[in-house]
Amino acid sequence: MRAIRKNYKKLRHERLHKRIRARVSGDATRPRLCVFKSNRFLSAQLIDDEKGTTLAAASTKGLKGKTPLENASLLGKTIAELAVKKSIQRVVFDRGGYIYAGKIKAVADGAREGGLKF
């Protein structure tokens, strides 16, 4: 019983992510913008699911925002700049099983400000 409770959050997150991934898929013209959130950092990738390749990636490790939300917004702008350099304007947003609020929403808003369309 104790082991089940201990891993509940992780299992719930994995189940949500699988449900989202069943519906969300990217290709070369419209890649998937995947966001991962750890305890300290955020990372974002543009993924072509047909080929199974990462087209661009960025992280908040080197960003100099004052707050975590500012870092998340800067991450969105950074990944948008990388996408525009590769002539990508449209993406599919994959929130990765996380709630669309706070840092995840800030990444999406930053990417929109950077020129990406969802």
PDB file as gemmi writes it, atoms N, CA and C in Angstrom:
CRYST1    1.000    1.000    1.000  90.00  90.00  90.00 P 1                      
ATOM      1  N   MET A   1       0.825  -1.194   0.000  1.00  0.00           N  
ATOM      2  CA  MET A   1       0.000   0.000   0.000  1.00  0.00           C  
ATOM      3  C   MET A   1       0.869   1.258   0.000  1.00  0.00           C  
ATOM      4  N   ARG A   2       1.911   1.234   0.776  1.00  0.00           N  
ATOM      5  CA  ARG A   2       2.764   2.404   0.894  1.00  0.00           C  
ATOM      6  C   ARG A   2       3.482   2.706  -0.427  1.00  0.00           C  
ATOM      7  N   ALA A   3       3.948   1.689  -1.120  1.00  0.00           N  
ATOM      8  CA  ALA A   3       4.645   1.888  -2.387  1.00  0.00           C  
ATOM      9  C   ALA A   3       3.710   2.463  -3.446  1.00  0.00           C  
ATOM     10  N   ILE A   4       2.464   2.084  -3.409  1.00  0.00           N  
ATOM     11  CA  ILE A   4       1.494   2.601  -4.375  1.00  0.00           C  
ATOM     12  C   ILE A   4       1.301   4.101  -4.157  1.00  0.00           C  
ATOM     13  N   ARG A   5       1.150   4.522  -2.908  1.00  0.00           N  
ATOM     14  CA  ARG A   5       0.978   5.931  -2.612  1.00  0.00           C  
ATOM     15  C   ARG A   5       2.217   6.739  -2.964  1.00  0.00           C  
ATOM     16  N   LYS A   6       3.372   6.149  -2.754  1.00  0.00           N  
ATOM     17  CA  LYS A   6       4.623   6.860  -2.970  1.00  0.00           C  
ATOM     18  C   LYS A   6       4.800   7.223  -4.446  1.00  0.00           C  
ATOM     19  N   ASN A   7       4.418   6.353  -5.353  1.00  0.00           N  
ATOM     20  CA  ASN A   7       4.602   6.589  -6.778  1.00  0.00           C  
ATOM     21  C   ASN A   7       3.356   7.123  -7.469  1.00  0.00           C  
ATOM     22  N   TYR A   8       2.340   7.483  -6.738  1.00  0.00           N  
ATOM     23  CA  TYR A   8       1.075   7.886  -7.338  1.00  0.00           C  
ATOM     24  C   TYR A   8       1.239   9.092  -8.250  1.00  0.00           C  
ATOM     25  N   LYS A   9       1.955  10.120  -7.788  1.00  0.00           N  
ATOM     26  CA  LYS A   9       2.116  11.321  -8.595  1.00  0.00           C  
ATOM     27  C   LYS A   9       2.830  11.013  -9.911  1.00  0.00           C  
ATOM     28  N   LYS A  10       3.882  10.212  -9.819  1.00  0.00           N  
ATOM     29  CA  LYS A  10       4.645   9.868 -11.009  1.00  0.00           C  
ATOM     30  C   LYS A  10       3.798   9.060 -11.989  1.00  0.00           C  
ATOM     31  N   LEU A  11       3.063   8.077 -11.476  1.00  0.00           N  
ATOM     32  CA  LEU A  11       2.224   7.261 -12.342  1.00  0.00           C  
ATOM     33  C   LEU A  11       1.105   8.075 -12.977  1.00  0.00           C  
ATOM     34  N   ARG A  12       0.520   8.994 -12.219  1.00  0.00           N  
ATOM     35  CA  ARG A  12      -0.541   9.854 -12.733  1.00  0.00           C  
ATOM     36  C   ARG A  12       0.007  10.737 -13.853  1.00  0.00           C  
ATOM     37  N   HIS A  13       1.183  11.297 -13.639  1.00  0.00           N  
ATOM     38  CA  HIS A  13       1.807  12.153 -14.646  1.00  0.00           C  
ATOM     39  C   HIS A  13       2.095  11.359 -15.926  1.00  0.00           C  
ATOM     40  N   GLU A  14       2.626  10.155 -15.780  1.00  0.00           N  
ATOM     41  CA  GLU A  14       2.917   9.320 -16.948  1.00  0.00           C  
ATOM     42  C   GLU A  14       1.647   8.969 -17.712  1.00  0.00           C  
ATOM     43  N   ARG A  15       0.571   8.689 -16.996  1.00  0.00           N  
ATOM     44  CA  ARG A  15      -0.695   8.354 -17.632  1.00  0.00           C  
ATOM     45  C   ARG A  15      -1.239   9.557 -18.418  1.00  0.00           C  
ATOM     46  N   LEU A  16      -1.171  10.748 -17.826  1.00  0.00           N  
ATOM     47  CA  LEU A  16      -1.618  11.956 -18.516  1.00  0.00           C  
ATOM     48  C   LEU A  16      -0.776  12.224 -19.760  1.00  0.00           C  
ATOM     49  N   HIS A  17       0.534  12.039 -19.632  1.00  0.00           N  
ATOM     50  CA  HIS A  17       1.415  12.299 -20.766  1.00  0.00           C  
ATOM     51  C   HIS A  17       1.138  11.324 -21.918  1.00  0.00           C  
ATOM     52  N   LYS A  18       0.904  10.068 -21.598  1.00  0.00           N  
ATOM     53  CA  LYS A  18       0.583   9.085 -22.642  1.00  0.00           C  
ATOM     54  C   LYS A  18      -0.730   9.439 -23.337  1.00  0.00           C  
ATOM     55  N   ARG A  19      -1.693   9.924 -22.592  1.00  0.00           N  
ATOM     56  CA  ARG A  19      -2.977  10.289 -23.169  1.00  0.00           C  
ATOM     57  C   ARG A  19      -2.816  11.475 -24.135  1.00  0.00           C  
ATOM     58  N   ILE A  20      -1.984  12.431 -23.745  1.00  0.00           N  
ATOM     59  CA  ILE A  20      -1.736  13.585 -24.603  1.00  0.00           C  
ATOM     60  C   ILE A  20      -0.981  13.156 -25.855  1.00  0.00           C  
ATOM     61  N   ARG A  21       0.037  12.322 -25.692  1.00  0.00           N  
ATOM     62  CA  ARG A  21       0.862  11.881 -26.825  1.00  0.00           C  
ATOM     63  C   ARG A  21       0.080  11.024 -27.819  1.00  0.00           C  
ATOM     64  N   ALA A  22      -0.998  10.416 -27.381  1.00  0.00           N  
ATOM     65  CA  ALA A  22      -1.827   9.636 -28.292  1.00  0.00           C  
ATOM     66  C   ALA A  22      -2.509  10.549 -29.308  1.00  0.00           C  
ATOM     67  N   ARG A  23      -2.742  11.808 -28.933  1.00  0.00           N  
ATOM     68  CA  ARG A  23      -3.432  12.752 -29.805  1.00  0.00           C  
ATOM     69  C   ARG A  23      -2.504  13.745 -30.496  1.00  0.00           C  
ATOM     70  N   VAL A  24      -1.347  14.028 -29.878  1.00  0.00           N  
ATOM     71  CA  VAL A  24      -0.455  15.069 -30.379  1.00  0.00           C  
ATOM     72  C   VAL A  24       0.737  14.432 -31.078  1.00  0.00           C  
ATOM     73  N   SER A  25       0.955  14.824 -32.324  1.00  0.00           N  
ATOM     74  CA  SER A  25       2.096  14.317 -33.079  1.00  0.00           C  
ATOM     75  C   SER A  25       2.605  15.422 -33.991  1.00  0.00           C  
ATOM     76  N   GLY A  26       3.924  15.458 -34.197  1.00  0.00           N  
ATOM     77  CA  GLY A  26       4.514  16.486 -35.037  1.00  0.00           C  
ATOM     78  C   GLY A  26       5.160  15.890 -36.269  1.00  0.00           C  
ATOM     79  N   ASP A  27       5.330  16.720 -37.295  1.00  0.00           N  
ATOM     80  CA  ASP A  27       6.038  16.298 -38.503  1.00  0.00           C  
ATOM     81  C   ASP A  27       7.030  17.397 -38.894  1.00  0.00           C  
ATOM     82  N   ALA A  28       7.631  17.284 -40.046  1.00  0.00           N  
ATOM     83  CA  ALA A  28       8.677  18.222 -40.446  1.00  0.00           C  
ATOM     84  C   ALA A  28       8.128  19.638 -40.647  1.00  0.00           C  
ATOM     85  N   THR A  29       6.913  19.753 -41.175  1.00  0.00           N  
ATOM     86  CA  THR A  29       6.352  21.076 -41.421  1.00  0.00           C  
ATOM     87  C   THR A  29       5.741  21.685 -40.159  1.00  0.00           C  
ATOM     88  N   ARG A  30       5.242  20.841 -39.283  1.00  0.00           N  
ATOM     89  CA  ARG A  30       4.634  21.313 -38.038  1.00  0.00           C  
ATOM     90  C   ARG A  30       5.111  20.423 -36.891  1.00  0.00           C  
ATOM     91  N   PRO A  31       6.306  20.693 -36.340  1.00  0.00           N  
ATOM     92  CA  PRO A  31       6.862  19.832 -35.292  1.00  0.00           C  
ATOM     93  C   PRO A  31       6.157  20.014 -33.952  1.00  0.00           C  
ATOM     94  N   ARG A  32       6.431  19.086 -33.067  1.00  0.00           N  
ATOM     95  CA  ARG A  32       5.857  19.106 -31.723  1.00  0.00           C  
ATOM     96  C   ARG A  32       6.777  19.890 -30.798  1.00  0.00           C  
ATOM     97  N   LEU A  33       6.229  20.895 -30.110  1.00  0.00           N  
ATOM     98  CA  LEU A  33       6.974  21.652 -29.110  1.00  0.00           C  
ATOM     99  C   LEU A  33       6.722  20.990 -27.768  1.00  0.00           C  
ATOM    100  N   CYS A  34       7.688  20.212 -27.311  1.00  0.00           N  
ATOM    101  CA  CYS A  34       7.560  19.416 -26.094  1.00  0.00           C  
ATOM    102  C   CYS A  34       8.249  20.138 -24.939  1.00  0.00           C  
ATOM    103  N   VAL A  35       7.561  20.267 -23.809  1.00  0.00           N  
ATOM    104  CA  VAL A  35       8.105  20.944 -22.632  1.00  0.00           C  
ATOM    105  C   VAL A  35       8.303  19.925 -21.518  1.00  0.00           C  
ATOM    106  N   PHE A  36       9.480  19.985 -20.878  1.00  0.00           N  
ATOM    107  CA  PHE A  36       9.774  19.139 -19.727  1.00  0.00           C  
ATOM    108  C   PHE A  36      10.109  20.034 -18.546  1.00  0.00           C  
ATOM    109  N   LYS A  37       9.568  19.695 -17.386  1.00  0.00           N  
ATOM    110  CA  LYS A  37       9.763  20.502 -16.191  1.00  0.00           C  
ATOM    111  C   LYS A  37      10.381  19.633 -15.107  1.00  0.00           C  
ATOM    112  N   SER A  38      11.571  20.019 -14.647  1.00  0.00           N  
ATOM    113  CA  SER A  38      12.171  19.332 -13.503  1.00  0.00           C  
ATOM    114  C   SER A  38      12.011  20.235 -12.280  1.00  0.00           C  
ATOM    115  N   ASN A  39      12.602  19.854 -11.179  1.00  0.00           N  
ATOM    116  CA  ASN A  39      12.482  20.675  -9.977  1.00  0.00           C  
ATOM    117  C   ASN A  39      13.195  22.017 -10.113  1.00  0.00           C  
ATOM    118  N   ARG A  40      14.272  22.050 -10.909  1.00  0.00           N  
ATOM    119  CA  ARG A  40      15.067  23.279 -11.021  1.00  0.00           C  
ATOM    120  C   ARG A  40      14.950  23.969 -12.372  1.00  0.00           C  
ATOM    121  N   PHE A  41      14.823  23.210 -13.426  1.00  0.00           N  
ATOM    122  CA  PHE A  41      14.908  23.785 -14.759  1.00  0.00           C  
ATOM    123  C   PHE A  41      13.737  23.365 -15.638  1.00  0.00           C  
ATOM    124  N   LEU A  42      13.586  24.085 -16.744  1.00  0.00           N  
ATOM    125  CA  LEU A  42      12.645  23.738 -17.804  1.00  0.00           C  
ATOM    126  C   LEU A  42      13.446  23.490 -19.068  1.00  0.00           C  
ATOM    127  N   SER A  43      12.951  22.630 -19.918  1.00  0.00           N  
ATOM    128  CA  SER A  43      13.560  22.450 -21.230  1.00  0.00           C  
ATOM    129  C   SER A  43      12.458  22.286 -22.262  1.00  0.00           C  
ATOM    130  N   ALA A  44      12.777  22.682 -23.485  1.00  0.00           N  
ATOM    131  CA  ALA A  44      11.814  22.590 -24.582  1.00  0.00           C  
ATOM    132  C   ALA A  44      12.528  22.044 -25.810  1.00  0.00           C  
ATOM    133  N   GLN A  45      11.813  21.245 -26.588  1.00  0.00           N  
ATOM    134  CA  GLN A  45      12.362  20.648 -27.798  1.00  0.00           C  
ATOM    135  C   GLN A  45      11.346  20.756 -28.924  1.00  0.00           C  
ATOM    136  N   LEU A  46      11.856  20.919 -30.128  1.00  0.00           N  
ATOM    137  CA  LEU A  46      11.037  20.796 -31.324  1.00  0.00           C  
ATOM    138  C   LEU A  46      11.338  19.435 -31.919  1.00  0.00           C  
ATOM    139  N   ILE A  47      10.325  18.576 -32.028  1.00  0.00           N  
ATOM    140  CA  ILE A  47      10.523  17.183 -32.406  1.00  0.00           C  
ATOM    141  C   ILE A  47       9.720  16.847 -33.652  1.00  0.00           C  
ATOM    142  N   ASP A  48      10.394  16.197 -34.603  1.00  0.00           N  
ATOM    143  CA  ASP A  48       9.742  15.633 -35.783  1.00  0.00           C  
ATOM    144  C   ASP A  48       9.465  14.163 -35.461  1.00  0.00           C  
ATOM    145  N   ASP A  49       8.214  13.821 -35.179  1.00  0.00           N  
ATOM    146  CA  ASP A  49       7.866  12.465 -34.756  1.00  0.00           C  
ATOM    147  C   ASP A  49       7.919  11.450 -35.892  1.00  0.00           C  
ATOM    148  N   GLU A  50       7.775  11.897 -37.122  1.00  0.00           N  
ATOM    149  CA  GLU A  50       7.839  10.954 -38.242  1.00  0.00           C  
ATOM    150  C   GLU A  50       9.237  10.375 -38.402  1.00  0.00           C  
ATOM    151  N   LYS A  51      10.246  11.225 -38.265  1.00  0.00           N  
ATOM    152  CA  LYS A  51      11.634  10.773 -38.371  1.00  0.00           C  
ATOM    153  C   LYS A  51      12.224  10.404 -37.018  1.00  0.00           C  
ATOM    154  N   GLY A  52      11.615  10.881 -35.946  1.00  0.00           N  
ATOM    155  CA  GLY A  52      12.136  10.615 -34.608  1.00  0.00           C  
ATOM    156  C   GLY A  52      13.369  11.439 -34.296  1.00  0.00           C  
ATOM    157  N   THR A  53      13.413  12.693 -34.786  1.00  0.00           N  
ATOM    158  CA  THR A  53      14.572  13.542 -34.575  1.00  0.00           C  
ATOM    159  C   THR A  53      14.183  14.825 -33.849  1.00  0.00           C  
ATOM    160  N   THR A  54      15.140  15.361 -33.120  1.00  0.00           N  
ATOM    161  CA  THR A  54      14.976  16.643 -32.461  1.00  0.00           C  
ATOM    162  C   THR A  54      15.519  17.715 -33.381  1.00  0.00           C  
ATOM    163  N   LEU A  55      14.683  18.695 -33.726  1.00  0.00           N  
ATOM    164  CA  LEU A  55      15.085  19.758 -34.635  1.00  0.00           C  
ATOM    165  C   LEU A  55      15.784  20.897 -33.907  1.00  0.00           C  
ATOM    166  N   ALA A  56      15.351  21.201 -32.678  1.00  0.00           N  
ATOM    167  CA  ALA A  56      15.962  22.260 -31.874  1.00  0.00           C  
ATOM    168  C   ALA A  56      15.640  21.996 -30.410  1.00  0.00           C  
ATOM    169  N   ALA A  57      16.522  22.467 -29.536  1.00  0.00           N  
ATOM    170  CA  ALA A  57      16.306  22.285 -28.103  1.00  0.00           C  
ATOM    171  C   ALA A  57      16.865  23.482 -27.345  1.00  0.00           C  
ATOM    172  N   ALA A  58      16.249  23.794 -26.201  1.00  0.00           N  
ATOM    173  CA  ALA A  58      16.713  24.884 -25.349  1.00  0.00           C  
ATOM    174  C   ALA A  58      16.357  24.561 -23.901  1.00  0.00           C  
ATOM    175  N   SER A  59      17.061  25.210 -22.978  1.00  0.00           N  
ATOM    176  CA  SER A  59      16.845  24.971 -21.559  1.00  0.00           C  
ATOM    177  C   SER A  59      16.976  26.286 -20.804  1.00  0.00           C  
ATOM    178  N   THR A  60      16.477  26.320 -19.569  1.00  0.00           N  
ATOM    179  CA  THR A  60      16.579  27.529 -18.740  1.00  0.00           C  
ATOM    180  C   THR A  60      17.886  27.576 -17.956  1.00  0.00           C  
ATOM    181  N   LYS A  61      18.783  26.629 -18.162  1.00  0.00           N  
ATOM    182  CA  LYS A  61      20.019  26.586 -17.383  1.00  0.00           C  
ATOM    183  C   LYS A  61      20.854  27.857 -17.515  1.00  0.00           C  
ATOM    184  N   GLY A  62      20.982  28.404 -18.698  1.00  0.00           N  
ATOM    185  CA  GLY A  62      21.830  29.573 -18.887  1.00  0.00           C  
ATOM    186  C   GLY A  62      21.088  30.893 -18.915  1.00  0.00           C  
ATOM    187  N   LEU A  63      19.787  30.888 -18.729  1.00  0.00           N  
ATOM    188  CA  LEU A  63      18.991  32.109 -18.835  1.00  0.00           C  
ATOM    189  C   LEU A  63      19.085  32.933 -17.557  1.00  0.00           C  
ATOM    190  N   LYS A  64      18.987  34.243 -17.712  1.00  0.00           N  
ATOM    191  CA  LYS A  64      19.200  35.155 -16.585  1.00  0.00           C  
ATOM    192  C   LYS A  64      17.940  35.939 -16.212  1.00  0.00           C  
ATOM    193  N   GLY A  65      16.810  35.281 -16.099  1.00  0.00           N  
ATOM    194  CA  GLY A  65      15.599  35.950 -15.654  1.00  0.00           C  
ATOM    195  C   GLY A  65      15.600  36.113 -14.147  1.00  0.00           C  
ATOM    196  N   LYS A  66      14.824  37.061 -13.656  1.00  0.00           N  
ATOM    197  CA  LYS A  66      14.787  37.312 -12.211  1.00  0.00           C  
ATOM    198  C   LYS A  66      13.934  36.293 -11.476  1.00  0.00           C  
ATOM    199  N   THR A  67      12.882  35.811 -12.145  1.00  0.00           N  
ATOM    200  CA  THR A  67      11.991  34.848 -11.510  1.00  0.00           C  
ATOM    201  C   THR A  67      11.873  33.615 -12.397  1.00  0.00           C  
ATOM    202  N   PRO A  68      11.389  32.510 -11.853  1.00  0.00           N  
ATOM    203  CA  PRO A  68      11.184  31.314 -12.685  1.00  0.00           C  
ATOM    204  C   PRO A  68      10.209  31.549 -13.837  1.00  0.00           C  
ATOM    205  N   LEU A  69       9.208  32.394 -13.641  1.00  0.00           N  
ATOM    206  CA  LEU A  69       8.268  32.684 -14.724  1.00  0.00           C  
ATOM    207  C   LEU A  69       8.944  33.468 -15.845  1.00  0.00           C  
ATOM    208  N   GLU A  70       9.838  34.395 -15.486  1.00  0.00           N  
ATOM    209  CA  GLU A  70      10.578  35.124 -16.511  1.00  0.00           C  
ATOM    210  C   GLU A  70      11.480  34.177 -17.297  1.00  0.00           C  
ATOM    211  N   ASN A  71      12.118  33.238 -16.592  1.00  0.00           N  
ATOM    212  CA  ASN A  71      12.957  32.248 -17.264  1.00  0.00           C  
ATOM    213  C   ASN A  71      12.128  31.403 -18.226  1.00  0.00           C  
ATOM    214  N   ALA A  72      10.929  31.035 -17.820  1.00  0.00           N  
ATOM    215  CA  ALA A  72      10.062  30.230 -18.677  1.00  0.00           C  
ATOM    216  C   ALA A  72       9.673  31.007 -19.930  1.00  0.00           C  
ATOM    217  N   SER A  73       9.369  32.277 -19.763  1.00  0.00           N  
ATOM    218  CA  SER A  73       9.023  33.101 -20.911  1.00  0.00           C  
ATOM    219  C   SER A  73      10.221  33.266 -21.842  1.00  0.00           C  
ATOM    220  N   LEU A  74      11.406  33.460 -21.270  1.00  0.00           N  
ATOM    221  CA  LEU A  74      12.621  33.562 -22.080  1.00  0.00           C  
ATOM    222  C   LEU A  74      12.899  32.256 -22.821  1.00  0.00           C  
ATOM    223  N   LEU A  75      12.593  31.128 -22.177  1.00  0.00           N  
ATOM    224  CA  LEU A  75      12.760  29.828 -22.837  1.00  0.00           C  
ATOM    225  C   LEU A  75      11.865  29.733 -24.069  1.00  0.00           C  
ATOM    226  N   GLY A  76      10.620  30.178 -23.936  1.00  0.00           N  
ATOM    227  CA  GLY A  76       9.702  30.175 -25.072  1.00  0.00           C  
ATOM    228  C   GLY A  76      10.204  31.041 -26.214  1.00  0.00           C  
ATOM    229  N   LYS A  77      10.736  32.215 -25.880  1.00  0.00           N  
ATOM    230  CA  LYS A  77      11.265  33.099 -26.918  1.00  0.00           C  
ATOM    231  C   LYS A  77      12.505  32.493 -27.570  1.00  0.00           C  
ATOM    232  N   THR A  78      13.346  31.840 -26.766  1.00  0.00           N  
ATOM    233  CA  THR A  78      14.561  31.221 -27.292  1.00  0.00           C  
ATOM    234  C   THR A  78      14.234  30.097 -28.265  1.00  0.00           C  
ATOM    235  N   ILE A  79      13.300  29.233 -27.888  1.00  0.00           N  
ATOM    236  CA  ILE A  79      12.943  28.113 -28.769  1.00  0.00           C  
ATOM    237  C   ILE A  79      12.257  28.641 -30.029  1.00  0.00           C  
ATOM    238  N   ALA A  80      11.521  29.751 -29.900  1.00  0.00           N  
ATOM    239  CA  ALA A  80      10.887  30.351 -31.074  1.00  0.00           C  
ATOM    240  C   ALA A  80      11.947  30.904 -32.028  1.00  0.00           C  
ATOM    241  N   GLU A  81      12.999  31.522 -31.494  1.00  0.00           N  
ATOM    242  CA  GLU A  81      14.084  32.036 -32.343  1.00  0.00           C  
ATOM    243  C   GLU A  81      14.765  30.887 -33.087  1.00  0.00           C  
ATOM    244  N   LEU A  82      15.018  29.794 -32.386  1.00  0.00           N  
ATOM    245  CA  LEU A  82      15.639  28.632 -33.034  1.00  0.00           C  
ATOM    246  C   LEU A  82      14.743  28.071 -34.129  1.00  0.00           C  
ATOM    247  N   ALA A  83      13.438  28.079 -33.883  1.00  0.00           N  
ATOM    248  CA  ALA A  83      12.493  27.563 -34.876  1.00  0.00           C  
ATOM    249  C   ALA A  83      12.448  28.466 -36.105  1.00  0.00           C  
ATOM    250  N   VAL A  84      12.443  29.767 -35.884  1.00  0.00           N  
ATOM    251  CA  VAL A  84      12.374  30.706 -37.005  1.00  0.00           C  
ATOM    252  C   VAL A  84      13.636  30.602 -37.860  1.00  0.00           C  
ATOM    253  N   LYS A  85      14.793  30.357 -37.225  1.00  0.00           N  
ATOM    254  CA  LYS A  85      16.032  30.164 -37.984  1.00  0.00           C  
ATOM    255  C   LYS A  85      15.945  28.944 -38.902  1.00  0.00           C  
ATOM    256  N   LYS A  86      15.178  27.940 -38.485  1.00  0.00           N  
ATOM    257  CA  LYS A  86      14.996  26.731 -39.300  1.00  0.00           C  
ATOM    258  C   LYS A  86      13.745  26.830 -40.170  1.00  0.00           C  
ATOM    259  N   SER A  87      13.207  28.039 -40.301  1.00  0.00           N  
ATOM    260  CA  SER A  87      12.014  28.355 -41.098  1.00  0.00           C  
ATOM    261  C   SER A  87      10.798  27.527 -40.677  1.00  0.00           C  
ATOM    262  N   ILE A  88      10.570  27.470 -39.377  1.00  0.00           N  
ATOM    263  CA  ILE A  88       9.384  26.816 -38.813  1.00  0.00           C  
ATOM    264  C   ILE A  88       8.532  27.898 -38.160  1.00  0.00           C  
ATOM    265  N   GLN A  89       7.270  28.022 -38.598  1.00  0.00           N  
ATOM    266  CA  GLN A  89       6.370  29.017 -38.014  1.00  0.00           C  
ATOM    267  C   GLN A  89       5.246  28.387 -37.203  1.00  0.00           C  
ATOM    268  N   ARG A  90       4.851  27.160 -37.553  1.00  0.00           N  
ATOM    269  CA  ARG A  90       3.721  26.520 -36.890  1.00  0.00           C  
ATOM    270  C   ARG A  90       4.202  25.279 -36.139  1.00  0.00           C  
ATOM    271  N   VAL A  91       3.689  25.109 -34.921  1.00  0.00           N  
ATOM    272  CA  VAL A  91       4.045  23.957 -34.101  1.00  0.00           C  
ATOM    273  C   VAL A  91       2.801  23.399 -33.429  1.00  0.00           C  
ATOM    274  N   VAL A  92       2.949  22.194 -32.887  1.00  0.00           N  
ATOM    275  CA  VAL A  92       1.920  21.575 -32.053  1.00  0.00           C  
ATOM    276  C   VAL A  92       2.465  21.586 -30.639  1.00  0.00           C  
ATOM    277  N   PHE A  93       1.708  22.120 -29.685  1.00  0.00           N  
ATOM    278  CA  PHE A  93       2.203  22.259 -28.316  1.00  0.00           C  
ATOM    279  C   PHE A  93       1.890  21.002 -27.507  1.00  0.00           C  
ATOM    280  N   ASP A  94       2.932  20.432 -26.909  1.00  0.00           N  
ATOM    281  CA  ASP A  94       2.804  19.262 -26.043  1.00  0.00           C  
ATOM    282  C   ASP A  94       3.185  19.686 -24.633  1.00  0.00           C  
ATOM    283  N   ARG A  95       2.186  19.816 -23.774  1.00  0.00           N  
ATOM    284  CA  ARG A  95       2.443  20.279 -22.416  1.00  0.00           C  
ATOM    285  C   ARG A  95       3.046  19.199 -21.536  1.00  0.00           C  
ATOM    286  N   GLY A  96       3.163  17.991 -22.041  1.00  0.00           N  
ATOM    287  CA  GLY A  96       3.877  16.928 -21.349  1.00  0.00           C  
ATOM    288  C   GLY A  96       3.201  16.397 -20.109  1.00  0.00           C  
ATOM    289  N   GLY A  97       1.891  16.505 -20.016  1.00  0.00           N  
ATOM    290  CA  GLY A  97       1.192  15.994 -18.848  1.00  0.00           C  
ATOM    291  C   GLY A  97       1.107  16.992 -17.712  1.00  0.00           C  
ATOM    292  N   TYR A  98       1.696  18.162 -17.879  1.00  0.00           N  
ATOM    293  CA  TYR A  98       1.646  19.197 -16.847  1.00  0.00           C  
ATOM    294  C   TYR A  98       0.413  20.058 -17.059  1.00  0.00           C  
ATOM    295  N   ILE A  99      -0.050  20.685 -16.012  1.00  0.00           N  
ATOM    296  CA  ILE A  99      -1.203  21.569 -16.097  1.00  0.00           C  
ATOM    297  C   ILE A  99      -0.812  22.820 -16.881  1.00  0.00           C  
ATOM    298  N   TYR A 100      -1.695  23.276 -17.767  1.00  0.00           N  
ATOM    299  CA  TYR A 100      -1.419  24.464 -18.577  1.00  0.00           C  
ATOM    300  C   TYR A 100      -1.643  25.702 -17.724  1.00  0.00           C  
ATOM    301  N   ALA A 101      -0.679  25.988 -16.862  1.00  0.00           N  
ATOM    302  CA  ALA A 101      -0.705  27.162 -16.000  1.00  0.00           C  
ATOM    303  C   ALA A 101       0.722  27.440 -15.559  1.00  0.00           C  
ATOM    304  N   GLY A 102       0.964  28.613 -15.050  1.00  0.00           N  
ATOM    305  CA  GLY A 102       2.265  28.942 -14.496  1.00  0.00           C  
ATOM    306  C   GLY A 102       3.377  28.908 -15.526  1.00  0.00           C  
ATOM    307  N   LYS A 103       4.404  28.102 -15.252  1.00  0.00           N  
ATOM    308  CA  LYS A 103       5.590  28.059 -16.105  1.00  0.00           C  
ATOM    309  C   LYS A 103       5.290  27.504 -17.493  1.00  0.00           C  
ATOM    310  N   ILE A 104       4.421  26.501 -17.565  1.00  0.00           N  
ATOM    311  CA  ILE A 104       4.098  25.909 -18.865  1.00  0.00           C  
ATOM    312  C   ILE A 104       3.387  26.937 -19.747  1.00  0.00           C  
ATOM    313  N   LYS A 105       2.471  27.681 -19.169  1.00  0.00           N  
ATOM    314  CA  LYS A 105       1.778  28.726 -19.911  1.00  0.00           C  
ATOM    315  C   LYS A 105       2.744  29.837 -20.310  1.00  0.00           C  
ATOM    316  N   ALA A 106       3.701  30.162 -19.438  1.00  0.00           N  
ATOM    317  CA  ALA A 106       4.682  31.195 -19.749  1.00  0.00           C  
ATOM    318  C   ALA A 106       5.560  30.780 -20.935  1.00  0.00           C  
ATOM    319  N   VAL A 107       5.918  29.497 -21.010  1.00  0.00           N  
ATOM    320  CA  VAL A 107       6.687  29.000 -22.157  1.00  0.00           C  
ATOM    321  C   VAL A 107       5.864  29.171 -23.437  1.00  0.00           C  
ATOM    322  N   ALA A 108       4.598  28.799 -23.392  1.00  0.00           N  
ATOM    323  CA  ALA A 108       3.732  28.914 -24.565  1.00  0.00           C  
ATOM    324  C   ALA A 108       3.569  30.373 -24.983  1.00  0.00           C  
ATOM    325  N   ASP A 109       3.352  31.264 -24.018  1.00  0.00           N  
ATOM    326  CA  ASP A 109       3.187  32.678 -24.340  1.00  0.00           C  
ATOM    327  C   ASP A 109       4.472  33.269 -24.911  1.00  0.00           C  
ATOM    328  N   GLY A 110       5.611  32.879 -24.350  1.00  0.00           N  
ATOM    329  CA  GLY A 110       6.893  33.349 -24.870  1.00  0.00           C  
ATOM    330  C   GLY A 110       7.136  32.869 -26.292  1.00  0.00           C  
ATOM    331  N   ALA A 111       6.751  31.630 -26.575  1.00  0.00           N  
ATOM    332  CA  ALA A 111       6.908  31.101 -27.929  1.00  0.00           C  
ATOM    333  C   ALA A 111       6.006  31.852 -28.904  1.00  0.00           C  
ATOM    334  N   ARG A 112       4.805  32.194 -28.466  1.00  0.00           N  
ATOM    335  CA  ARG A 112       3.907  32.971 -29.326  1.00  0.00           C  
ATOM    336  C   ARG A 112       4.484  34.361 -29.589  1.00  0.00           C  
ATOM    337  N   GLU A 113       5.055  34.979 -28.548  1.00  0.00           N  
ATOM    338  CA  GLU A 113       5.671  36.297 -28.731  1.00  0.00           C  
ATOM    339  C   GLU A 113       6.864  36.211 -29.672  1.00  0.00           C  
ATOM    340  N   GLY A 114       7.563  35.087 -29.652  1.00  0.00           N  
ATOM    341  CA  GLY A 114       8.709  34.883 -30.527  1.00  0.00           C  
ATOM    342  C   GLY A 114       8.344  34.631 -31.982  1.00  0.00           C  
ATOM    343  N   GLY A 115       7.065  34.396 -32.267  1.00  0.00           N  
ATOM    344  CA  GLY A 115       6.636  34.255 -33.646  1.00  0.00           C  
ATOM    345  C   GLY A 115       6.071  32.883 -34.013  1.00  0.00           C  
ATOM    346  N   LEU A 116       5.954  31.968 -33.053  1.00  0.00           N  
ATOM    347  CA  LEU A 116       5.366  30.663 -33.360  1.00  0.00           C  
ATOM    348  C   LEU A 116       3.859  30.717 -33.276  1.00  0.00           C  
ATOM    349  N   LYS A 117       3.211  29.906 -34.111  1.00  0.00           N  
ATOM    350  CA  LYS A 117       1.749  29.800 -34.091  1.00  0.00           C  
ATOM    351  C   LYS A 117       1.392  28.369 -33.703  1.00  0.00           C  
ATOM    352  N   PHE A 118       0.439  28.239 -32.792  1.00  0.00           N  
ATOM    353  CA  PHE A 118       0.014  26.916 -32.317  1.00  0.00           C  
ATOM    354  C   PHE A 118      -1.252  26.526 -33.036  1.00  0.00           C  
TER     355      PHE A 118                                                      
END                                                                             
